[in-house]
Amino acid sequence: MITKAQYFGSKPYPIEHEANADMLLAQVNCLLHEAAEAGIYDYWIDPDTNSQISGSKGGSGDGGYRLPDSKTGAPKSNHRTGHAVDVYDPDNKLDEFVNKKILEKYNLYREHPDKTFGWLHLQDVAPKSGCRTYLP
């Protein structure tokens, strides 16, 4: 289970971002539980973050919450408002498991697997295209 403490780490955040993350993590953790029950997911731990959240060694924002001045990702990334998380997926098994039906079930969207090898980007805000799987 991805916790709020893992998601935010020691970074300061506004209370509305905490509420966003509460909703996001509830949906993501349900999806991960379903994948685990199906034998697809084994709650892999990224050695760089010591959690299920993907990130680079010594990274300052990476796969969880990102501060407004983070150099990681796009300036308007949903990570900066508590609406996105990158789940460690070293063999892309989660990306292979996740499909439109599962994303709809949990009201989530993901970046295309071709762009996220080794992690699964999930967000609870629709991209401009409205597609459940989209190219960034």
PERA-V212860 format. One line per field, one symbol per residue. ss: DSSP state (H for helix, E for strand, C for the rest). phi: phi as a letter, one per 20 degrees, with the letter a starting at -180 (. if undefined). burial: + if it has 16 or more other C-alpha atoms within 10 Angstrom, else -. A space follows every 10 residues. Layout:
# PERA-V212860
ss->???
phi->???
burial->???
This chain:
# PERA-V212860
ss->CCCHHHHHCC CCCCHHHHHH HHHHHHHHHH HHHHHHHCCC CCCCCECCCC ECECCCCCCC CCCCCCCCCC CCCCCCCHHH HCCEEEEEEC CCHHHHHCCH HHHHHCCCEE ECHHHCCEEE EEECCCCCCC CCEECC
phi->.eeffffeld ffbfgfffff fgfgffffff fffffffene cclgdffedl bfefaegmfd cledfcfgef eemfgdgfff cndbbdefbg dlffgfffcg ffffgdlccc fggfdcfnbc ecbddffgfm ffdcef
burial->-++--+++-- --+---++-- +--++-++-- +++-+----- +-+-++--+- +++++----+ +++++++--- ------++++ +++++++++- --+++--+-- -++--+++++ +++----+++ +++++-+--- -+++--
